[in-house]
């Protein structure tokens, strides 16, 4: 499912126009991204948790030359599915 199909499905499920569904989806993704950027986690009970994972600096290798190199520390987004979501899939 791509973004357009998701917007159409949200519009049909919620009884909204596609334009309103697109605004709602954009607002949701913007809010989640802004909170994660601040280091906050967003928890939706029954669905899951969006949070930021800290990755420390580590040694790696350049795949072309095989030379050792340092990979800088970074922050990466992470999603952990909630129990209700896991149960509904299985």
PyMOL Python script that loads the backbone (N, CA, C, O; Angstrom):
from pymol import cmd

cmd.read_pdbstr("""\
ATOM      1  N   UNK A   1       0.851  -1.175   0.000  1.00  0.00           N
ATOM      2  CA  UNK A   1       0.000   0.000   0.000  1.00  0.00           C
ATOM      3  C   UNK A   1       0.895   1.236   0.000  1.00  0.00           C
ATOM      4  O   UNK A   1       1.799   1.359   0.826  1.00  0.00           O
ATOM      5  N   UNK A   2       0.636   2.138  -0.926  1.00  0.00           N
ATOM      6  CA  UNK A   2       1.398   3.382  -0.953  1.00  0.00           C
ATOM      7  C   UNK A   2       0.588   4.496  -0.294  1.00  0.00           C
ATOM      8  O   UNK A   2      -0.521   4.259   0.186  1.00  0.00           O
ATOM      9  N   UNK A   3       1.131   5.692  -0.272  1.00  0.00           N
ATOM     10  CA  UNK A   3       0.510   6.816   0.427  1.00  0.00           C
ATOM     11  C   UNK A   3      -0.870   7.149  -0.148  1.00  0.00           C
ATOM     12  O   UNK A   3      -1.808   7.400   0.608  1.00  0.00           O
ATOM     13  N   UNK A   4      -1.001   7.153  -1.468  1.00  0.00           N
ATOM     14  CA  UNK A   4      -2.275   7.476  -2.107  1.00  0.00           C
ATOM     15  C   UNK A   4      -3.347   6.463  -1.734  1.00  0.00           C
ATOM     16  O   UNK A   4      -4.487   6.828  -1.450  1.00  0.00           O
ATOM     17  N   UNK A   5      -2.972   5.189  -1.738  1.00  0.00           N
ATOM     18  CA  UNK A   5      -3.921   4.137  -1.363  1.00  0.00           C
ATOM     19  C   UNK A   5      -4.296   4.243   0.121  1.00  0.00           C
ATOM     20  O   UNK A   5      -5.445   4.002   0.493  1.00  0.00           O
ATOM     21  N   UNK A   6      -3.329   4.601   0.956  1.00  0.00           N
ATOM     22  CA  UNK A   6      -3.604   4.782   2.375  1.00  0.00           C
ATOM     23  C   UNK A   6      -4.580   5.932   2.598  1.00  0.00           C
ATOM     24  O   UNK A   6      -5.509   5.807   3.395  1.00  0.00           O
ATOM     25  N   UNK A   7      -4.382   7.031   1.914  1.00  0.00           N
ATOM     26  CA  UNK A   7      -5.283   8.188   2.025  1.00  0.00           C
ATOM     27  C   UNK A   7      -6.697   7.795   1.596  1.00  0.00           C
ATOM     28  O   UNK A   7      -7.668   8.161   2.258  1.00  0.00           O
ATOM     29  N   UNK A   8      -6.817   7.056   0.500  1.00  0.00           N
ATOM     30  CA  UNK A   8      -8.130   6.617   0.023  1.00  0.00           C
ATOM     31  C   UNK A   8      -8.797   5.693   1.052  1.00  0.00           C
ATOM     32  O   UNK A   8      -9.999   5.807   1.293  1.00  0.00           O
ATOM     33  N   UNK A   9      -8.034   4.790   1.655  1.00  0.00           N
ATOM     34  CA  UNK A   9      -8.581   3.869   2.657  1.00  0.00           C
ATOM     35  C   UNK A   9      -9.020   4.615   3.911  1.00  0.00           C
ATOM     36  O   UNK A   9     -10.067   4.303   4.479  1.00  0.00           O
ATOM     37  N   UNK A  10      -8.230   5.602   4.352  1.00  0.00           N
ATOM     38  CA  UNK A  10      -8.594   6.407   5.527  1.00  0.00           C
ATOM     39  C   UNK A  10      -9.874   7.192   5.237  1.00  0.00           C
ATOM     40  O   UNK A  10     -10.770   7.259   6.078  1.00  0.00           O
ATOM     41  N   UNK A  11      -9.953   7.781   4.049  1.00  0.00           N
ATOM     42  CA  UNK A  11     -11.134   8.559   3.672  1.00  0.00           C
ATOM     43  C   UNK A  11     -12.382   7.689   3.691  1.00  0.00           C
ATOM     44  O   UNK A  11     -13.424   8.112   4.192  1.00  0.00           O
ATOM     45  N   UNK A  12     -12.290   6.494   3.158  1.00  0.00           N
ATOM     46  CA  UNK A  12     -13.441   5.590   3.109  1.00  0.00           C
ATOM     47  C   UNK A  12     -13.820   5.112   4.513  1.00  0.00           C
ATOM     48  O   UNK A  12     -15.001   5.100   4.860  1.00  0.00           O
ATOM     49  N   UNK A  13     -12.845   4.724   5.312  1.00  0.00           N
ATOM     50  CA  UNK A  13     -13.098   4.198   6.662  1.00  0.00           C
ATOM     51  C   UNK A  13     -13.695   5.255   7.588  1.00  0.00           C
ATOM     52  O   UNK A  13     -14.595   4.963   8.375  1.00  0.00           O
ATOM     53  N   UNK A  14     -13.186   6.484   7.489  1.00  0.00           N
ATOM     54  CA  UNK A  14     -13.617   7.551   8.396  1.00  0.00           C
ATOM     55  C   UNK A  14     -14.753   8.412   7.829  1.00  0.00           C
ATOM     56  O   UNK A  14     -15.282   9.281   8.524  1.00  0.00           O
ATOM     57  N   UNK A  15     -15.121   8.172   6.581  1.00  0.00           N
ATOM     58  CA  UNK A  15     -16.177   8.981   5.971  1.00  0.00           C
ATOM     59  C   UNK A  15     -15.739  10.410   5.697  1.00  0.00           C
ATOM     60  O   UNK A  15     -16.535  11.343   5.803  1.00  0.00           O
ATOM     61  N   UNK A  16     -14.479  10.574   5.345  1.00  0.00           N
ATOM     62  CA  UNK A  16     -13.922  11.895   5.047  1.00  0.00           C
ATOM     63  C   UNK A  16     -13.680  12.028   3.553  1.00  0.00           C
ATOM     64  O   UNK A  16     -13.691  11.042   2.816  1.00  0.00           O
ATOM     65  N   UNK A  17     -13.462  13.260   3.120  1.00  0.00           N
ATOM     66  CA  UNK A  17     -13.024  13.444   1.741  1.00  0.00           C
ATOM     67  C   UNK A  17     -11.553  13.060   1.667  1.00  0.00           C
ATOM     68  O   UNK A  17     -10.863  13.026   2.686  1.00  0.00           O
ATOM     69  N   UNK A  18     -11.077  12.774   0.466  1.00  0.00           N
ATOM     70  CA  UNK A  18      -9.664  12.418   0.313  1.00  0.00           C
ATOM     71  C   UNK A  18      -8.764  13.579   0.733  1.00  0.00           C
ATOM     72  O   UNK A  18      -7.685  13.365   1.285  1.00  0.00           O
ATOM     73  N   UNK A  19      -9.205  14.793   0.475  1.00  0.00           N
ATOM     74  CA  UNK A  19      -8.413  15.967   0.842  1.00  0.00           C
ATOM     75  C   UNK A  19      -8.282  16.071   2.364  1.00  0.00           C
ATOM     76  O   UNK A  19      -7.200  16.357   2.878  1.00  0.00           O
ATOM     77  N   UNK A  20      -9.391  15.837   3.089  1.00  0.00           N
ATOM     78  CA  UNK A  20      -9.352  15.871   4.553  1.00  0.00           C
ATOM     79  C   UNK A  20      -8.515  14.721   5.117  1.00  0.00           C
ATOM     80  O   UNK A  20      -7.784  14.899   6.091  1.00  0.00           O
ATOM     81  N   UNK A  21      -8.626  13.551   4.504  1.00  0.00           N
ATOM     82  CA  UNK A  21      -7.841  12.394   4.947  1.00  0.00           C
ATOM     83  C   UNK A  21      -6.348  12.658   4.743  1.00  0.00           C
ATOM     84  O   UNK A  21      -5.526  12.277   5.576  1.00  0.00           O
ATOM     85  N   UNK A  22      -6.003  13.310   3.632  1.00  0.00           N
ATOM     86  CA  UNK A  22      -4.604  13.649   3.364  1.00  0.00           C
ATOM     87  C   UNK A  22      -4.083  14.644   4.401  1.00  0.00           C
ATOM     88  O   UNK A  22      -2.953  14.518   4.872  1.00  0.00           O
ATOM     89  N   UNK A  23      -4.910  15.634   4.757  1.00  0.00           N
ATOM     90  CA  UNK A  23      -4.521  16.610   5.786  1.00  0.00           C
ATOM     91  C   UNK A  23      -4.308  15.913   7.130  1.00  0.00           C
ATOM     92  O   UNK A  23      -3.354  16.213   7.848  1.00  0.00           O
ATOM     93  N   UNK A  24      -5.198  14.988   7.463  1.00  0.00           N
ATOM     94  CA  UNK A  24      -5.087  14.266   8.735  1.00  0.00           C
ATOM     95  C   UNK A  24      -3.821  13.418   8.769  1.00  0.00           C
ATOM     96  O   UNK A  24      -3.111  13.398   9.774  1.00  0.00           O
ATOM     97  N   UNK A  25      -3.538  12.722   7.680  1.00  0.00           N
ATOM     98  CA  UNK A  25      -2.328  11.894   7.625  1.00  0.00           C
ATOM     99  C   UNK A  25      -1.076  12.754   7.722  1.00  0.00           C
ATOM    100  O   UNK A  25      -0.134  12.401   8.431  1.00  0.00           O
ATOM    101  N   UNK A  26      -1.057  13.886   7.012  1.00  0.00           N
ATOM    102  CA  UNK A  26       0.099  14.781   7.056  1.00  0.00           C
ATOM    103  C   UNK A  26       0.288  15.350   8.459  1.00  0.00           C
ATOM    104  O   UNK A  26       1.414  15.442   8.946  1.00  0.00           O
ATOM    105  N   UNK A  27      -0.811  15.732   9.108  1.00  0.00           N
ATOM    106  CA  UNK A  27      -0.728  16.253  10.476  1.00  0.00           C
ATOM    107  C   UNK A  27      -0.168  15.190  11.414  1.00  0.00           C
ATOM    108  O   UNK A  27       0.679  15.490  12.255  1.00  0.00           O
ATOM    109  N   UNK A  28      -0.630  13.961  11.277  1.00  0.00           N
ATOM    110  CA  UNK A  28      -0.151  12.866  12.121  1.00  0.00           C
ATOM    111  C   UNK A  28       1.358  12.659  11.941  1.00  0.00           C
ATOM    112  O   UNK A  28       2.101  12.600  12.921  1.00  0.00           O
ATOM    113  N   UNK A  29       1.801  12.550  10.696  1.00  0.00           N
ATOM    114  CA  UNK A  29       3.227  12.308  10.455  1.00  0.00           C
ATOM    115  C   UNK A  29       4.079  13.494  10.895  1.00  0.00           C
ATOM    116  O   UNK A  29       5.183  13.304  11.405  1.00  0.00           O
ATOM    117  N   UNK A  30       3.581  14.716  10.706  1.00  0.00           N
ATOM    118  CA  UNK A  30       4.326  15.907  11.138  1.00  0.00           C
ATOM    119  C   UNK A  30       4.483  15.952  12.654  1.00  0.00           C
ATOM    120  O   UNK A  30       5.560  16.262  13.162  1.00  0.00           O
ATOM    121  N   UNK A  31       3.407  15.643  13.374  1.00  0.00           N
ATOM    122  CA  UNK A  31       3.452  15.674  14.840  1.00  0.00           C
ATOM    123  C   UNK A  31       4.381  14.584  15.367  1.00  0.00           C
ATOM    124  O   UNK A  31       5.187  14.839  16.262  1.00  0.00           O
ATOM    125  N   UNK A  32       4.277  13.381  14.823  1.00  0.00           N
ATOM    126  CA  UNK A  32       5.148  12.285  15.270  1.00  0.00           C
ATOM    127  C   UNK A  32       6.613  12.646  14.997  1.00  0.00           C
ATOM    128  O   UNK A  32       7.465  12.464  15.866  1.00  0.00           O
ATOM    129  N   UNK A  33       6.906  13.150  13.808  1.00  0.00           N
ATOM    130  CA  UNK A  33       8.280  13.514  13.461  1.00  0.00           C
ATOM    131  C   UNK A  33       8.807  14.630  14.372  1.00  0.00           C
ATOM    132  O   UNK A  33       9.959  14.579  14.804  1.00  0.00           O
ATOM    133  N   UNK A  34       7.980  15.630  14.665  1.00  0.00           N
ATOM    134  CA  UNK A  34       8.411  16.745  15.521  1.00  0.00           C
ATOM    135  C   UNK A  34       8.711  16.255  16.935  1.00  0.00           C
ATOM    136  O   UNK A  34       9.706  16.661  17.534  1.00  0.00           O
ATOM    137  N   UNK A  35       7.861  15.393  17.465  1.00  0.00           N
ATOM    138  CA  UNK A  35       8.087  14.870  18.811  1.00  0.00           C
ATOM    139  C   UNK A  35       9.345  14.009  18.869  1.00  0.00           C
ATOM    140  O   UNK A  35      10.108  14.089  19.832  1.00  0.00           O
ATOM    141  N   UNK A  36       9.562  13.190  17.845  1.00  0.00           N
ATOM    142  CA  UNK A  36      10.756  12.347  17.811  1.00  0.00           C
ATOM    143  C   UNK A  36      12.013  13.192  17.670  1.00  0.00           C
ATOM    144  O   UNK A  36      13.053  12.859  18.238  1.00  0.00           O
ATOM    145  N   UNK A  37      11.924  14.282  16.917  1.00  0.00           N
ATOM    146  CA  UNK A  37      13.064  15.178  16.750  1.00  0.00           C
ATOM    147  C   UNK A  37      13.479  15.773  18.088  1.00  0.00           C
ATOM    148  O   UNK A  37      14.662  16.008  18.336  1.00  0.00           O
ATOM    149  N   UNK A  38      12.471  16.020  18.968  1.00  0.00           N
ATOM    150  CA  UNK A  38      12.746  16.540  20.309  1.00  0.00           C
ATOM    151  C   UNK A  38      13.235  15.449  21.262  1.00  0.00           C
ATOM    152  O   UNK A  38      13.619  15.741  22.395  1.00  0.00           O
ATOM    153  N   UNK A  39      13.222  14.193  20.805  1.00  0.00           N
ATOM    154  CA  UNK A  39      13.645  13.089  21.661  1.00  0.00           C
ATOM    155  C   UNK A  39      12.505  12.459  22.442  1.00  0.00           C
ATOM    156  O   UNK A  39      12.730  11.571  23.265  1.00  0.00           O
ATOM    157  N   UNK A  40      11.280  12.912  22.190  1.00  0.00           N
ATOM    158  CA  UNK A  40      10.102  12.366  22.870  1.00  0.00           C
ATOM    159  C   UNK A  40       9.642  11.097  22.160  1.00  0.00           C
ATOM    160  O   UNK A  40       9.952  10.876  20.990  1.00  0.00           O
ATOM    161  N   UNK A  41       8.893  10.263  22.893  1.00  0.00           N
ATOM    162  CA  UNK A  41       8.302   9.115  22.230  1.00  0.00           C
ATOM    163  C   UNK A  41       6.802   9.329  22.119  1.00  0.00           C
ATOM    164  O   UNK A  41       6.201  10.010  22.950  1.00  0.00           O
ATOM    165  N   UNK A  42       6.204   8.749  21.097  1.00  0.00           N
ATOM    166  CA  UNK A  42       4.772   8.854  20.863  1.00  0.00           C
ATOM    167  C   UNK A  42       4.192   7.458  21.028  1.00  0.00           C
ATOM    168  O   UNK A  42       4.520   6.545  20.269  1.00  0.00           O
ATOM    169  N   UNK A  43       3.326   7.296  22.027  1.00  0.00           N
ATOM    170  CA  UNK A  43       2.769   5.987  22.335  1.00  0.00           C
ATOM    171  C   UNK A  43       1.277   5.996  22.033  1.00  0.00           C
ATOM    172  O   UNK A  43       0.529   6.806  22.579  1.00  0.00           O
ATOM    173  N   UNK A  44       0.853   5.091  21.162  1.00  0.00           N
ATOM    174  CA  UNK A  44      -0.554   4.931  20.825  1.00  0.00           C
ATOM    175  C   UNK A  44      -0.959   3.565  21.374  1.00  0.00           C
ATOM    176  O   UNK A  44      -0.597   2.527  20.821  1.00  0.00           O
ATOM    177  N   UNK A  45      -1.714   3.585  22.469  1.00  0.00           N
ATOM    178  CA  UNK A  45      -2.088   2.346  23.148  1.00  0.00           C
ATOM    179  C   UNK A  45      -2.846   1.438  22.188  1.00  0.00           C
ATOM    180  O   UNK A  45      -3.788   1.870  21.522  1.00  0.00           O
ATOM    181  N   UNK A  46      -2.432   0.194  22.125  1.00  0.00           N
ATOM    182  CA  UNK A  46      -3.059  -0.781  21.247  1.00  0.00           C
ATOM    183  C   UNK A  46      -2.448  -0.825  19.863  1.00  0.00           C
ATOM    184  O   UNK A  46      -2.691  -1.774  19.118  1.00  0.00           O
ATOM    185  N   UNK A  47      -1.665   0.171  19.498  1.00  0.00           N
ATOM    186  CA  UNK A  47      -1.042   0.192  18.169  1.00  0.00           C
ATOM    187  C   UNK A  47       0.461   0.032  18.271  1.00  0.00           C
ATOM    188  O   UNK A  47       1.027  -0.902  17.704  1.00  0.00           O
ATOM    189  N   UNK A  48       1.119   0.944  18.997  1.00  0.00           N
ATOM    190  CA  UNK A  48       2.562   0.843  19.141  1.00  0.00           C
ATOM    191  C   UNK A  48       3.187   2.143  19.604  1.00  0.00           C
ATOM    192  O   UNK A  48       2.501   3.113  19.925  1.00  0.00           O
ATOM    193  N   UNK A  49       4.516   2.133  19.627  1.00  0.00           N
ATOM    194  CA  UNK A  49       5.275   3.273  20.111  1.00  0.00           C
ATOM    195  C   UNK A  49       6.321   3.686  19.074  1.00  0.00           C
ATOM    196  O   UNK A  49       7.077   2.859  18.564  1.00  0.00           O
ATOM    197  N   UNK A  50       6.341   4.982  18.780  1.00  0.00           N
ATOM    198  CA  UNK A  50       7.375   5.564  17.928  1.00  0.00           C
ATOM    199  C   UNK A  50       8.379   6.210  18.869  1.00  0.00           C
ATOM    200  O   UNK A  50       7.994   7.003  19.729  1.00  0.00           O
ATOM    201  N   UNK A  51       9.666   5.884  18.721  1.00  0.00           N
ATOM    202  CA  UNK A  51      10.676   6.489  19.580  1.00  0.00           C
ATOM    203  C   UNK A  51      11.993   6.630  18.838  1.00  0.00           C
ATOM    204  O   UNK A  51      12.162   6.118  17.732  1.00  0.00           O
ATOM    205  N   UNK A  52      12.928   7.338  19.474  1.00  0.00           N
ATOM    206  CA  UNK A  52      14.245   7.564  18.890  1.00  0.00           C
ATOM    207  C   UNK A  52      15.241   6.658  19.582  1.00  0.00           C
ATOM    208  O   UNK A  52      15.278   6.581  20.810  1.00  0.00           O
ATOM    209  N   UNK A  53      16.048   5.973  18.789  1.00  0.00           N
ATOM    210  CA  UNK A  53      17.079   5.097  19.316  1.00  0.00           C
ATOM    211  C   UNK A  53      18.439   5.752  19.092  1.00  0.00           C
ATOM    212  O   UNK A  53      18.732   6.237  17.999  1.00  0.00           O
ATOM    213  N   UNK A  54      19.256   5.762  20.125  1.00  0.00           N
ATOM    214  CA  UNK A  54      20.594   6.350  20.024  1.00  0.00           C
ATOM    215  C   UNK A  54      21.577   5.270  19.579  1.00  0.00           C
ATOM    216  O   UNK A  54      21.625   4.192  20.172  1.00  0.00           O
ATOM    217  N   UNK A  55      22.352   5.551  18.552  1.00  0.00           N
ATOM    218  CA  UNK A  55      23.381   4.617  18.089  1.00  0.00           C
ATOM    219  C   UNK A  55      24.739   5.244  18.387  1.00  0.00           C
ATOM    220  O   UNK A  55      25.013   6.372  17.976  1.00  0.00           O
ATOM    221  N   UNK A  56      25.570   4.521  19.092  1.00  0.00           N
ATOM    222  CA  UNK A  56      26.873   5.066  19.462  1.00  0.00           C
ATOM    223  C   UNK A  56      27.853   4.966  18.292  1.00  0.00           C
ATOM    224  O   UNK A  56      27.622   4.255  17.314  1.00  0.00           O
ATOM    225  N   UNK A  57      28.951   5.704  18.431  1.00  0.00           N
ATOM    226  CA  UNK A  57      30.003   5.669  17.414  1.00  0.00           C
ATOM    227  C   UNK A  57      30.605   4.266  17.387  1.00  0.00           C
ATOM    228  O   UNK A  57      30.784   3.640  18.432  1.00  0.00           O
ATOM    229  N   UNK A  58      30.914   3.780  16.188  1.00  0.00           N
ATOM    230  CA  UNK A  58      31.468   2.432  16.088  1.00  0.00           C
ATOM    231  C   UNK A  58      32.439   2.308  14.925  1.00  0.00           C
ATOM    232  O   UNK A  58      32.480   3.156  14.034  1.00  0.00           O
ATOM    233  N   UNK A  59      33.207   1.248  14.952  1.00  0.00           N
ATOM    234  CA  UNK A  59      34.169   0.970  13.881  1.00  0.00           C
ATOM    235  C   UNK A  59      33.463   0.203  12.772  1.00  0.00           C
ATOM    236  O   UNK A  59      32.656  -0.688  13.038  1.00  0.00           O
ATOM    237  N   UNK A  60      33.769   0.551  11.539  1.00  0.00           N
ATOM    238  CA  UNK A  60      33.223  -0.161  10.392  1.00  0.00           C
ATOM    239  C   UNK A  60      34.302  -0.303   9.342  1.00  0.00           C
ATOM    240  O   UNK A  60      35.448   0.086   9.567  1.00  0.00           O
ATOM    241  N   UNK A  61      33.950  -0.849   8.213  1.00  0.00           N
ATOM    242  CA  UNK A  61      34.903  -1.003   7.110  1.00  0.00           C
ATOM    243  C   UNK A  61      34.297  -0.443   5.838  1.00  0.00           C
ATOM    244  O   UNK A  61      33.104  -0.598   5.576  1.00  0.00           O
ATOM    245  N   UNK A  62      35.147   0.215   5.048  1.00  0.00           N
ATOM    246  CA  UNK A  62      34.741   0.697   3.741  1.00  0.00           C
ATOM    247  C   UNK A  62      34.564  -0.545   2.856  1.00  0.00           C
ATOM    248  O   UNK A  62      35.528  -1.285   2.662  1.00  0.00           O
ATOM    249  N   UNK A  63      33.367  -0.798   2.314  1.00  0.00           N
ATOM    250  CA  UNK A  63      33.149  -2.016   1.538  1.00  0.00           C
ATOM    251  C   UNK A  63      33.964  -2.082   0.239  1.00  0.00           C
ATOM    252  O   UNK A  63      34.227  -3.174  -0.266  1.00  0.00           O
ATOM    253  N   UNK A  64      34.361  -0.937  -0.299  1.00  0.00           N
ATOM    254  CA  UNK A  64      35.129  -0.954  -1.544  1.00  0.00           C
ATOM    255  C   UNK A  64      36.603  -1.253  -1.304  1.00  0.00           C
ATOM    256  O   UNK A  64      37.219  -2.013  -2.051  1.00  0.00           O
ATOM    257  N   UNK A  65      37.171  -0.646  -0.249  1.00  0.00           N
ATOM    258  CA  UNK A  65      38.605  -0.786  -0.022  1.00  0.00           C
ATOM    259  C   UNK A  65      38.943  -1.706   1.142  1.00  0.00           C
ATOM    260  O   UNK A  65      40.068  -2.198   1.237  1.00  0.00           O
ATOM    261  N   UNK A  66      37.988  -1.940   2.021  1.00  0.00           N
ATOM    262  CA  UNK A  66      38.256  -2.769   3.193  1.00  0.00           C
ATOM    263  C   UNK A  66      38.946  -2.015   4.317  1.00  0.00           C
ATOM    264  O   UNK A  66      39.253  -2.602   5.355  1.00  0.00           O
ATOM    265  N   UNK A  67      39.196  -0.724   4.129  1.00  0.00           N
ATOM    266  CA  UNK A  67      39.870   0.066   5.160  1.00  0.00           C
ATOM    267  C   UNK A  67      38.945   0.304   6.346  1.00  0.00           C
ATOM    268  O   UNK A  67      37.748   0.529   6.166  1.00  0.00           O
ATOM    269  N   UNK A  68      39.495   0.255   7.563  1.00  0.00           N
ATOM    270  CA  UNK A  68      38.666   0.563   8.732  1.00  0.00           C
ATOM    271  C   UNK A  68      38.289   2.047   8.737  1.00  0.00           C
ATOM    272  O   UNK A  68      39.070   2.904   8.323  1.00  0.00           O
ATOM    273  N   UNK A  69      37.085   2.325   9.211  1.00  0.00           N
ATOM    274  CA  UNK A  69      36.632   3.703   9.299  1.00  0.00           C
ATOM    275  C   UNK A  69      35.702   3.836  10.499  1.00  0.00           C
ATOM    276  O   UNK A  69      35.142   2.850  10.980  1.00  0.00           O
ATOM    277  N   UNK A  70      35.550   5.057  10.971  1.00  0.00           N
ATOM    278  CA  UNK A  70      34.682   5.313  12.107  1.00  0.00           C
ATOM    279  C   UNK A  70      33.316   5.749  11.603  1.00  0.00           C
ATOM    280  O   UNK A  70      33.208   6.659  10.781  1.00  0.00           O
ATOM    281  N   UNK A  71      32.275   5.095  12.100  1.00  0.00           N
ATOM    282  CA  UNK A  71      30.904   5.465  11.776  1.00  0.00           C
ATOM    283  C   UNK A  71      30.405   6.342  12.921  1.00  0.00           C
ATOM    284  O   UNK A  71      30.405   5.917  14.076  1.00  0.00           O
ATOM    285  N   UNK A  72      29.986   7.544  12.607  1.00  0.00           N
ATOM    286  CA  UNK A  72      29.598   8.521  13.624  1.00  0.00           C
ATOM    287  C   UNK A  72      28.340   8.085  14.384  1.00  0.00           C
ATOM    288  O   UNK A  72      27.513   7.326  13.878  1.00  0.00           O
ATOM    289  N   UNK A  73      28.228   8.587  15.602  1.00  0.00           N
ATOM    290  CA  UNK A  73      27.035   8.342  16.406  1.00  0.00           C
ATOM    291  C   UNK A  73      25.841   8.988  15.712  1.00  0.00           C
ATOM    292  O   UNK A  73      25.985  10.010  15.042  1.00  0.00           O
ATOM    293  N   UNK A  74      24.663   8.389  15.873  1.00  0.00           N
ATOM    294  CA  UNK A  74      23.474   8.945  15.229  1.00  0.00           C
ATOM    295  C   UNK A  74      22.217   8.573  16.006  1.00  0.00           C
ATOM    296  O   UNK A  74      22.233   7.723  16.897  1.00  0.00           O
ATOM    297  N   UNK A  75      21.146   9.234  15.640  1.00  0.00           N
ATOM    298  CA  UNK A  75      19.832   8.923  16.202  1.00  0.00           C
ATOM    299  C   UNK A  75      18.985   8.361  15.074  1.00  0.00           C
ATOM    300  O   UNK A  75      19.027   8.868  13.953  1.00  0.00           O
ATOM    301  N   UNK A  76      18.215   7.317  15.359  1.00  0.00           N
ATOM    302  CA  UNK A  76      17.409   6.694  14.325  1.00  0.00           C
ATOM    303  C   UNK A  76      15.993   6.440  14.841  1.00  0.00           C
ATOM    304  O   UNK A  76      15.813   6.085  16.006  1.00  0.00           O
ATOM    305  N   UNK A  77      14.987   6.620  13.980  1.00  0.00           N
ATOM    306  CA  UNK A  77      13.621   6.363  14.422  1.00  0.00           C
ATOM    307  C   UNK A  77      13.368   4.869  14.572  1.00  0.00           C
ATOM    308  O   UNK A  77      13.950   4.050  13.860  1.00  0.00           O
ATOM    309  N   UNK A  78      12.486   4.528  15.514  1.00  0.00           N
ATOM    310  CA  UNK A  78      12.200   3.129  15.793  1.00  0.00           C
ATOM    311  C   UNK A  78      10.708   2.999  16.097  1.00  0.00           C
ATOM    312  O   UNK A  78      10.126   3.869  16.745  1.00  0.00           O
ATOM    313  N   UNK A  79      10.094   1.921  15.633  1.00  0.00           N
ATOM    314  CA  UNK A  79       8.694   1.641  15.940  1.00  0.00           C
ATOM    315  C   UNK A  79       8.611   0.279  16.607  1.00  0.00           C
ATOM    316  O   UNK A  79       9.171  -0.702  16.119  1.00  0.00           O
ATOM    317  N   UNK A  80       7.908   0.235  17.722  1.00  0.00           N
ATOM    318  CA  UNK A  80       7.686  -1.033  18.415  1.00  0.00           C
ATOM    319  C   UNK A  80       6.189  -1.284  18.434  1.00  0.00           C
ATOM    320  O   UNK A  80       5.431  -0.500  19.005  1.00  0.00           O
ATOM    321  N   UNK A  81       5.763  -2.367  17.815  1.00  0.00           N
ATOM    322  CA  UNK A  81       4.337  -2.688  17.733  1.00  0.00           C
ATOM    323  C   UNK A  81       3.781  -3.041  19.097  1.00  0.00           C
ATOM    324  O   UNK A  81       4.455  -3.678  19.907  1.00  0.00           O
ATOM    325  N   UNK A  82       2.548  -2.624  19.349  1.00  0.00           N
ATOM    326  CA  UNK A  82       1.876  -2.925  20.611  1.00  0.00           C
ATOM    327  C   UNK A  82       1.261  -4.315  20.592  1.00  0.00           C
ATOM    328  O   UNK A  82       1.129  -4.927  19.532  1.00  0.00           O
ATOM    329  N   UNK A  83       0.887  -4.810  21.757  1.00  0.00           N
ATOM    330  CA  UNK A  83       0.349  -6.158  21.893  1.00  0.00           C
ATOM    331  C   UNK A  83      -0.923  -6.352  21.061  1.00  0.00           C
ATOM    332  O   UNK A  83      -1.073  -7.375  20.393  1.00  0.00           O
ATOM    333  N   UNK A  84      -1.831  -5.384  21.096  1.00  0.00           N
ATOM    334  CA  UNK A  84      -3.088  -5.515  20.355  1.00  0.00           C
ATOM    335  C   UNK A  84      -2.832  -5.623  18.845  1.00  0.00           C
ATOM    336  O   UNK A  84      -3.502  -6.398  18.163  1.00  0.00           O
ATOM    337  N   UNK A  85      -1.880  -4.862  18.322  1.00  0.00           N
ATOM    338  CA  UNK A  85      -1.538  -4.934  16.907  1.00  0.00           C
ATOM    339  C   UNK A  85      -0.929  -6.288  16.572  1.00  0.00           C
ATOM    340  O   UNK A  85      -1.278  -6.895  15.560  1.00  0.00           O
ATOM    341  N   UNK A  86      -0.024  -6.761  17.413  1.00  0.00           N
ATOM    342  CA  UNK A  86       0.587  -8.078  17.190  1.00  0.00           C
ATOM    343  C   UNK A  86      -0.468  -9.177  17.208  1.00  0.00           C
ATOM    344  O   UNK A  86      -0.452 -10.079  16.370  1.00  0.00           O
ATOM    345  N   UNK A  87      -1.388  -9.095  18.173  1.00  0.00           N
ATOM    346  CA  UNK A  87      -2.437 -10.109  18.298  1.00  0.00           C
ATOM    347  C   UNK A  87      -3.383 -10.093  17.094  1.00  0.00           C
ATOM    348  O   UNK A  87      -3.833 -11.150  16.651  1.00  0.00           O
ATOM    349  N   UNK A  88      -3.689  -8.910  16.563  1.00  0.00           N
ATOM    350  CA  UNK A  88      -4.604  -8.826  15.430  1.00  0.00           C
ATOM    351  C   UNK A  88      -3.984  -9.384  14.155  1.00  0.00           C
ATOM    352  O   UNK A  88      -4.704  -9.833  13.263  1.00  0.00           O
ATOM    353  N   UNK A  89      -2.662  -9.360  14.060  1.00  0.00           N
ATOM    354  CA  UNK A  89      -1.974  -9.884  12.883  1.00  0.00           C
ATOM    355  C   UNK A  89      -1.870 -11.408  12.937  1.00  0.00           C
ATOM    356  O   UNK A  89      -1.972 -12.088  11.916  1.00  0.00           O
ATOM    357  N   UNK A  90      -1.667 -11.926  14.134  1.00  0.00           N
ATOM    358  CA  UNK A  90      -1.497 -13.391  14.280  1.00  0.00           C
ATOM    359  C   UNK A  90      -2.786 -14.117  14.394  1.00  0.00           C
ATOM    360  O   UNK A  90      -2.796 -15.341  14.521  1.00  0.00           O
TER     361      UNK A  90
END
""", "prot")
cmd.dss("prot")
cmd.show_as("cartoon", "prot")
cmd.util.cbc("prot")
cmd.orient("prot")
